[in-house]
Amino acid sequence: MTDGPGRSGSGVPEPEPLPPITTAIPVRLRDRFDPRPGARRVQNAALPIIQIVVAATAAYAFAYFVVGHQTPLLAGTVTVASLGLVRDARPRRVLETVIGMILGILIAEVLLLVAGRGWWQVGLALALTLVVARFLSPQASFAIAAAIQSLIVLIIPASTSVPFSRMLDGVVGGVAALLATALIPRSPRGEARRDTATLFRAFDGAVMSLAVALRQGDRARAERGLQKARALDPLVRAWRETLDSSVAIARISPWLWTSREELARAERVLAAMDLATRNLRVVARRTAYLVDDGIPRPVAADLVLSLGRGASLVEQSLADISLEPVAQEALTGIAHHLDPTEVVPGAGFGDQNLIAALRPFVVDLLIGAGMPADQARAAIPRL
């Protein structure tokens, strides 16, 4: 029995009820299943899907109507497996995959003639195929592709008694894949552009963090900038992979010959940015060490920020070559001031080391902007 609200019989006030630790959050159907990522994947893979469908159908039709095979299974499987939906669409990769699969078919066909069909023949064929394929190529996918085709030949009976008929189907599929690579090129240029934008966006984020750290003398911000700079390496590798595919396809595809000059400029910028990201990591490490004293360094911050703007001009010059002189002029103006003894008179050894680390950094960006290497090196003052 209580004497009133909030009081027990002893007269001691009862404690107020605690609020709930967790609360129910309504989950919408869209939160459980968001179709947008899947739609983007389909959109990005639209051209590879078209390429695979056209090539595999053409290979099957050729083997069926021209060669006369009733079930040309391998003509389709070799085409689909060799093209795939992978990022690396280089003709060399397609050719290597085709060779691997035809190798597996050949070994299985020979074993069928010699030893017939059975469980132990399957094991023997797999062992031989994997050993030979591993000997011929360092790529694990080469051996796996060969082994899969070998299994298909041994497990699924052929529709004809003609020896090596499925070998011919595999050759038809391989030729169809190579022709599709040249005549229906995927051209990963769109993906390469996305990789380019991703790299430069992350590069700018690292530069901004370092500039803020120098301006405020903030060690935590400098450490964050160093983490961002270290995270640039996978982005450089992704851009290189897609760009290498674009260049290789442009060599054999008549539809992409006009883009070779653009791809050559992209290769030059990629090589320069690869070195620039490495030098940015050096700048980041020296910044993290330097700002440990908590002293603001606005002059060094302005220099780092200016180099970040120069890198943005280099990115823009990829789409508009007329911006190359603008980027060169802006970066040259910064380079002329990178004398460690004059930027901050009387600065300590650590500050001079930071300014010295910006010198190869600006040279890399100048080369990316189209300036010859010797001229870019001559733009910075001699020590």
C-alpha positions as CSV (number, residue, x, y, z in Angstrom):
1,M,0.0,0.0,0.0
2,T,1.3,3.4,-0.9
3,D,0.5,6.8,0.7
4,G,0.3,8.5,-2.7
5,P,1.9,8.6,-6.1
6,G,5.6,8.1,-6.1
7,R,5.7,7.0,-2.4
8,S,5.9,3.6,-0.8
9,G,4.4,2.7,2.5
10,S,7.5,3.6,4.3
11,G,7.4,7.1,3.0
12,V,10.5,6.7,0.9
13,P,10.0,8.2,-2.7
14,E,10.1,5.5,-5.4
15,P,12.8,6.0,-8.0
16,E,11.7,7.3,-11.4
17,P,11.4,4.6,-14.0
18,L,14.5,4.5,-16.3
19,P,14.0,5.2,-20.0
20,P,14.3,2.2,-22.3
21,I,17.8,1.3,-23.4
22,T,16.7,0.5,-26.9
23,T,13.8,1.8,-29.0
24,A,12.1,0.2,-31.9
25,I,13.1,1.7,-35.2
26,P,10.7,1.1,-38.0
27,V,12.3,-0.7,-41.0
28,R,10.9,0.1,-44.4
29,L,10.8,-2.5,-47.2
30,R,13.3,-0.3,-49.1
31,D,15.8,-0.5,-46.3
32,R,15.6,-4.3,-46.3
33,F,15.9,-4.5,-50.1
34,D,17.4,-1.6,-52.0
35,P,17.3,-2.4,-55.7
36,R,19.6,0.5,-56.6
37,P,23.0,-1.3,-56.2
38,G,21.8,-4.2,-58.3
39,A,20.5,-1.9,-60.9
40,R,23.8,-0.1,-61.1
41,R,25.6,-3.4,-61.5
42,V,23.3,-4.4,-64.3
43,Q,23.9,-1.0,-66.0
44,N,27.6,-1.3,-65.7
45,A,27.6,-4.8,-67.1
46,A,25.1,-4.0,-69.9
47,L,27.8,-4.1,-72.7
48,P,29.6,-7.3,-71.4
49,I,26.2,-9.0,-71.2
50,I,25.4,-8.0,-74.8
51,Q,28.8,-9.1,-75.9
52,I,28.5,-12.6,-74.3
53,V,24.9,-13.2,-75.5
54,V,25.8,-12.3,-79.1
55,A,29.1,-14.2,-79.2
56,A,27.7,-17.4,-77.5
57,T,24.6,-17.4,-79.7
58,A,26.7,-17.0,-82.8
59,A,29.2,-19.7,-81.8
60,Y,26.3,-22.1,-81.1
61,A,24.6,-21.3,-84.4
62,F,27.8,-21.8,-86.4
63,A,28.6,-25.1,-84.8
64,Y,24.9,-26.3,-85.3
65,F,24.2,-25.1,-88.8
66,V,27.6,-25.0,-90.4
67,V,29.6,-27.7,-88.7
68,G,26.6,-29.9,-88.2
69,H,26.9,-30.7,-84.5
70,Q,23.5,-31.4,-82.9
71,T,24.5,-30.4,-79.3
72,P,27.5,-28.0,-79.5
73,L,27.6,-27.4,-75.8
74,L,31.3,-26.5,-75.7
75,A,30.9,-23.8,-78.4
76,G,28.7,-21.9,-75.9
77,T,30.5,-22.7,-72.7
78,V,33.9,-21.8,-74.0
79,T,32.6,-18.4,-75.3
80,V,30.9,-17.5,-72.1
81,A,33.7,-18.6,-69.8
82,S,36.4,-16.9,-71.8
83,L,34.6,-13.5,-72.0
84,G,33.2,-13.5,-68.5
85,L,32.1,-10.4,-66.6
86,V,35.5,-9.6,-65.2
87,R,37.1,-6.1,-65.1
88,D,40.1,-7.3,-67.1
89,A,38.8,-7.6,-70.6
90,R,42.1,-7.6,-72.4
91,P,42.3,-9.8,-75.6
92,R,45.4,-11.6,-74.2
93,R,43.4,-12.7,-71.1
94,V,40.6,-13.9,-73.3
95,L,43.0,-15.8,-75.5
96,E,44.8,-17.4,-72.5
97,T,41.4,-18.6,-71.2
98,V,40.5,-20.0,-74.5
99,I,43.8,-21.9,-74.8
100,G,43.3,-23.3,-71.3
101,M,39.9,-24.6,-72.0
102,I,40.9,-26.1,-75.4
103,L,43.8,-27.8,-73.6
104,G,41.4,-29.4,-71.1
105,I,39.2,-30.6,-74.0
106,L,42.1,-32.0,-75.9
107,I,43.5,-34.0,-72.9
108,A,40.0,-35.4,-72.1
109,E,39.4,-36.4,-75.8
110,V,42.7,-38.2,-76.0
111,L,42.0,-40.0,-72.7
112,L,38.6,-41.1,-74.0
113,L,40.2,-42.7,-77.1
114,V,42.9,-44.4,-75.0
115,A,41.1,-45.5,-71.8
116,G,37.4,-44.9,-72.3
117,R,34.9,-43.4,-69.9
118,G,34.8,-44.1,-66.1
119,W,35.3,-42.8,-62.6
120,W,39.1,-43.4,-62.6
121,Q,39.4,-41.8,-66.0
122,V,37.8,-38.7,-64.6
123,G,40.4,-38.5,-61.8
124,L,43.3,-39.2,-64.2
125,A,42.0,-36.6,-66.7
126,L,41.7,-34.0,-63.9
127,A,45.2,-34.7,-62.6
128,L,46.8,-34.6,-66.1
129,T,44.9,-31.4,-67.0
130,L,45.8,-29.5,-63.8
131,V,49.5,-30.6,-64.0
132,V,49.9,-29.6,-67.6
133,A,48.0,-26.4,-67.3
134,R,49.9,-25.4,-64.1
135,F,53.1,-26.0,-65.9
136,L,52.2,-23.9,-68.9
137,S,50.7,-20.9,-67.1
138,P,51.2,-19.1,-63.7
139,Q,47.5,-18.1,-63.7
140,A,45.3,-20.3,-61.5
141,S,42.3,-19.5,-63.6
142,F,44.0,-21.0,-66.6
143,A,44.2,-24.4,-64.9
144,I,40.7,-24.3,-63.5
145,A,39.2,-23.4,-66.9
146,A,41.0,-26.3,-68.4
147,A,39.9,-28.7,-65.7
148,I,36.2,-27.7,-66.0
149,Q,36.2,-28.4,-69.8
150,S,37.9,-31.7,-69.2
151,L,35.2,-32.7,-66.8
152,I,32.5,-31.8,-69.2
153,V,34.0,-33.9,-72.0
154,L,34.4,-37.0,-69.8
155,I,31.0,-36.8,-68.0
156,I,28.6,-35.7,-70.7
157,P,28.5,-38.1,-73.7
158,A,29.0,-36.6,-77.1
159,S,26.2,-36.5,-79.6
160,T,28.4,-37.9,-82.4
161,S,31.0,-40.6,-82.5
162,V,33.4,-38.5,-84.5
163,P,36.7,-38.1,-82.5
164,F,37.6,-34.6,-81.4
165,S,34.2,-33.2,-82.5
166,R,34.0,-31.3,-79.2
167,M,37.5,-30.0,-79.7
168,L,36.2,-28.3,-82.8
169,D,33.3,-26.8,-80.8
170,G,35.8,-25.4,-78.4
171,V,37.8,-23.8,-81.2
172,V,34.6,-22.3,-82.6
173,G,33.7,-20.8,-79.2
174,G,37.2,-19.4,-78.8
175,V,37.2,-17.8,-82.2
176,A,33.8,-16.3,-81.4
177,A,35.1,-14.8,-78.1
178,L,38.1,-13.2,-79.8
179,L,36.0,-11.8,-82.6
180,A,33.5,-10.4,-80.1
181,T,36.4,-8.8,-78.2
182,A,37.4,-6.9,-81.3
183,L,34.1,-6.2,-83.0
184,I,31.8,-5.6,-79.9
185,P,34.4,-4.1,-77.6
186,R,33.5,-3.5,-74.0
187,S,35.9,-0.5,-73.9
188,P,36.3,-0.1,-70.1
189,R,36.9,3.6,-70.7
190,G,33.7,4.4,-68.8
191,E,34.9,2.3,-65.9
192,A,38.4,3.9,-66.2
193,R,36.9,7.3,-66.0
194,R,35.1,6.3,-62.8
195,D,38.3,4.9,-61.4
196,T,40.0,8.2,-62.3
197,A,37.4,10.3,-60.5
198,T,37.6,8.0,-57.5
199,L,41.4,8.3,-57.3
200,F,41.5,12.1,-57.6
201,R,38.6,12.5,-55.2
202,A,40.5,10.4,-52.6
203,F,43.7,12.2,-53.4
204,D,42.1,15.6,-52.8
205,G,40.7,14.3,-49.5
206,A,44.2,13.3,-48.3
207,V,45.6,16.7,-49.4
208,M,42.9,18.6,-47.6
209,S,43.4,16.7,-44.3
210,L,47.2,17.4,-44.4
211,A,46.6,21.1,-45.2
212,V,44.2,21.4,-42.2
213,A,46.7,19.6,-40.0
214,L,49.5,22.0,-40.9
215,R,47.2,25.0,-40.6
216,Q,46.0,24.0,-37.1
217,G,49.0,22.0,-35.8
218,D,46.7,19.0,-35.4
219,R,48.5,15.7,-35.0
220,A,45.2,13.7,-35.2
221,R,44.2,15.3,-38.5
222,A,47.7,14.6,-39.8
223,E,47.4,10.9,-38.9
224,R,44.1,10.8,-40.7
225,G,45.7,12.4,-43.8
226,L,48.4,9.7,-43.6
227,Q,45.8,7.0,-43.5
228,K,44.0,8.5,-46.6
229,A,47.3,8.7,-48.5
230,R,48.1,5.1,-47.8
231,A,44.6,4.1,-49.0
232,L,45.4,5.5,-52.5
233,D,47.5,2.6,-53.7
234,P,44.5,0.2,-54.4
235,L,42.8,3.0,-56.3
236,V,45.8,3.4,-58.5
237,R,45.9,-0.3,-59.2
238,A,42.2,-0.4,-60.1
239,W,42.7,2.5,-62.5
240,R,45.7,0.8,-64.1
241,E,43.8,-2.5,-64.6
242,T,40.9,-0.9,-66.4
243,L,43.2,1.4,-68.4
244,D,45.4,-1.5,-69.5
245,S,42.2,-3.3,-70.7
246,S,41.1,-0.2,-72.7
247,V,44.5,0.1,-74.3
248,A,44.7,-3.6,-75.3
249,I,41.2,-3.6,-76.7
250,A,41.9,-0.3,-78.7
251,R,44.8,-2.1,-80.4
252,I,42.6,-4.7,-82.1
253,S,39.2,-3.0,-82.3
254,P,38.6,-0.8,-85.4
255,W,35.9,1.1,-83.4
256,L,38.4,2.3,-80.8
257,W,41.4,3.4,-82.9
258,T,40.4,7.0,-82.6
259,S,40.7,6.9,-78.8
260,R,44.3,5.8,-78.7
261,E,45.6,9.3,-78.3
262,E,43.3,9.9,-75.4
263,L,44.3,6.6,-73.8
264,A,48.0,7.5,-74.2
265,R,47.4,10.7,-72.3
266,A,45.6,8.8,-69.6
267,E,48.6,6.4,-69.3
268,R,50.9,9.3,-68.8
269,V,48.7,10.8,-66.1
270,L,48.4,7.4,-64.4
271,A,52.2,7.0,-64.3
272,A,52.6,10.5,-62.9
273,M,49.8,10.0,-60.3
274,D,51.3,6.7,-59.2
275,L,54.5,8.5,-58.3
276,A,52.6,11.5,-56.9
277,T,50.6,9.3,-54.5
278,R,53.9,7.7,-53.2
279,N,55.4,11.2,-52.7
280,L,52.2,12.3,-51.0
281,R,52.7,9.5,-48.4
282,V,56.2,10.9,-47.8
283,V,54.7,14.4,-47.3
284,A,52.0,12.9,-45.0
285,R,54.6,11.1,-42.8
286,R,56.7,14.2,-42.4
287,T,53.6,16.3,-41.6
288,A,52.5,13.8,-38.9
289,Y,56.0,14.1,-37.3
290,L,56.2,17.9,-37.7
291,V,52.8,18.9,-36.2
292,D,53.5,16.9,-33.1
293,D,54.6,20.2,-31.5
294,G,51.1,21.7,-32.1
295,I,52.5,24.8,-33.9
296,P,50.4,26.0,-36.9
297,R,52.3,26.2,-40.2
298,P,50.0,28.2,-42.5
299,V,52.7,28.7,-45.3
300,A,53.3,25.0,-45.7
301,A,49.5,24.4,-45.5
302,D,49.0,26.9,-48.4
303,L,51.6,25.1,-50.5
304,V,50.1,21.7,-49.9
305,L,46.6,23.0,-50.7
306,S,47.9,24.7,-53.9
307,L,49.4,21.4,-55.1
308,G,46.0,19.8,-54.5
309,R,44.4,22.3,-56.7
310,G,47.1,21.7,-59.3
311,A,46.2,18.0,-59.2
312,S,42.6,18.8,-59.8
313,L,43.6,20.7,-63.0
314,V,45.6,17.7,-64.1
315,E,42.4,15.6,-63.7
316,Q,40.4,18.1,-65.7
317,S,43.0,18.2,-68.5
318,L,42.2,14.5,-69.2
319,A,38.8,15.5,-70.4
320,D,39.9,18.9,-71.9
321,I,43.4,18.9,-73.3
322,S,43.3,22.7,-73.5
323,L,43.6,22.8,-69.7
324,E,47.1,21.3,-69.8
325,P,48.8,24.7,-70.2
326,V,46.7,26.1,-67.4
327,A,47.7,23.2,-65.1
328,Q,51.4,23.6,-66.1
329,E,51.4,27.3,-65.4
330,A,49.7,26.9,-62.0
331,L,52.1,24.1,-60.9
332,T,55.2,25.9,-62.3
333,G,54.3,29.0,-60.2
334,I,54.2,26.8,-57.1
335,A,57.5,25.0,-58.0
336,H,59.4,28.3,-58.3
337,H,58.8,28.8,-54.6
338,L,59.9,25.4,-53.3
339,D,63.3,26.5,-51.9
340,P,63.3,25.1,-48.3
341,T,65.6,27.9,-47.1
342,E,63.5,30.7,-48.5
343,V,59.9,29.6,-48.0
344,V,60.0,30.0,-44.3
345,P,63.2,31.9,-43.3
346,G,64.9,30.6,-40.2
347,A,62.7,27.5,-40.2
348,G,63.9,24.3,-38.5
349,F,65.3,21.2,-40.1
350,G,61.9,19.5,-39.9
351,D,60.1,22.3,-41.8
352,Q,62.8,22.3,-44.5
353,N,62.4,18.6,-44.9
354,L,58.7,19.0,-45.5
355,I,59.2,21.6,-48.1
356,A,61.9,19.4,-49.7
357,A,59.4,16.6,-49.9
358,L,57.0,18.8,-52.0
359,R,59.7,19.2,-54.7
360,P,59.4,15.7,-56.3
361,F,55.7,15.9,-55.6
362,V,55.2,18.9,-57.9
363,V,57.5,17.4,-60.5
364,D,55.2,14.4,-60.8
365,L,52.2,16.6,-61.2
366,L,53.9,18.7,-63.9
367,I,54.7,15.6,-65.9
368,G,51.1,14.5,-65.5
369,A,50.1,17.9,-66.9
370,G,52.1,17.1,-70.0
371,M,55.4,18.9,-69.3
372,P,58.6,17.0,-70.3
373,A,60.4,15.5,-67.4
374,D,63.6,17.5,-67.8
375,Q,61.7,20.7,-68.0
376,A,59.6,19.8,-65.0
377,R,62.7,19.1,-62.9
378,A,64.2,22.4,-64.1
379,A,61.1,24.3,-62.8
380,I,62.1,23.9,-59.2
381,P,65.0,26.0,-57.8
382,R,68.3,24.4,-57.4
383,L,69.6,23.7,-53.9
